[in-house]
Amino acid sequence: MGNIGAVHGRALLDNSLNTTTYKLALYTTDPTKDNIGTEASGGNYARQNISFGAAAEVSGKQQVANDAEVDFGEQTLDLGKITHWAVYTAASAFLYFGAFSVPKEVYLGDSVVIKAGEIKINLS
C-alpha cells in the first residue's frame, strides 16, 4: 500500500469526522479493531456527543482531536477503571478507538469529563 499525501490525509479525516453527529464511548477493556471490548455500563452512563476540530499535521501524521470537553456527568454507579475510548456515529457504527494515556477510576459520585484535545485520531 502506498502512503497518503498530507493534503489528502487531512481531507480524509475532516470528511470522516466533521460531517455528522458522533458519540464517544468509554471502555474498561481495549475494544480492538473488532469492537470486542467491554463498554462502561450502568447507572446514568451513556455515550456522549463529541466534535472534532480541523485536521492538522502533528509529528509527521495527520491528526484530529476533540475540540470541546465531553461531559459524562456525575455517575450514579461505579464504572471501574476506564482505559479506552471509541468513537461511533449516532447510529452506533464503530469508527475509531484508542487508549487513554492515564486510565480513569470512576466511582459513584465521580464526574467524568474528557478534556478538549484528549481524544486524538491519527492517519500515518
N, C-alpha and C positions, 0 to 999 in steps of 0.2 A: 504494500500500500504506500502511496506517495504521501508527502506532507501537505498540510493545508497552509495556504498563504495567510498572512496576518489579516488582510482586509476581509477575506472570505471567512476566516475563523471568527472575527468579531461579528460579521453579519449572521453567521450560523447561531451564535449564542444569543445575539439580540433578537433574532426571529424566533428562536426556541423559547425564550424566557420573558418576552415583553409583548406577547400577543393575546393573552387571555388571563384568567384568574388562576393562580397557583396556590397550593396548600403545602404547609410544612408539617411533617410528622416527626415525632420523637420516638427513638428506639432504645431498647435496653440491650439489644444484641445487633451485630452487623447485619443489615438487610441483604447484603451481597447483590450482585447484578441480577440475581433471580428473585429478589424480593422475598426471601425466606426468613428474615429476621423477626424478632418479637417487637411489635409496636407497643408503646405505652398504652395502658388502658385503665379504665375505672374512674370513679368519681366524676369530676367535670372535665376530664381531659378530652380534648377534641382537636383535630387538625385546625391550624390557623392560616389565614391568608398571609402570603409572602409576596413581596415585589422585589424586582432587581433593577439596578442601575445599568447604564450602558457598559458594554464590554470594553475592555482595555487590555493592553499588553502588560503583564506583570511577570518579571523574571523569565522572559522569553516565551511565556504562554499566554494565550488569550483567556481572560477571566472575567466573570461577572460575580457580584456579591450582592447580598440583600441590602437595599437602600434605606431601610427603616427597621426599627425594633419590631419583633414579633412577640406579642404578649399572650401567653397561655393562661394568664390569671393565677389566682390563688387556688391551689389544689386541695380538694376535699378528701383525698386518699393518698397514701404513699405511692409514688410511681416507681421508686427504686433508683438505680444508677442509670442515668440517661447517657449513653455512649455514642449514639449515632443519630443521624437525621436523614430524611428523604423528602424530595420534592415531588408532588403529584399535581396533575391537572385537577380542576374542581370536580371532574367526572371520575376521579380516582385512578387515572393512568399513572403508573410508576415511571418517573423520568430520570431522576438523579439521586445519588446518595453519597454520604460521607461520614467521617467521624469527627466528633468534637475534639479539639486539642486538649481540653480538660473535661473529663466526664462530670456530669452534674447529678449530685444526690438530691432527689426530690422527695420530701416528706410532707405529710399532712400539714397544711397551712403555708407551705412554701409557695412563693410566687415564681413563676418561670417566665423569664424574659430573655429572648435571644437578641443580642445587641446587633445594631446595624453593622454590616461588614463581616459578621461572624460566619455566615454561610457563603462559601466560595465554591464556584464551579469553574473548572479549567478545561481548555482544549489544548493539547500539546501541539 
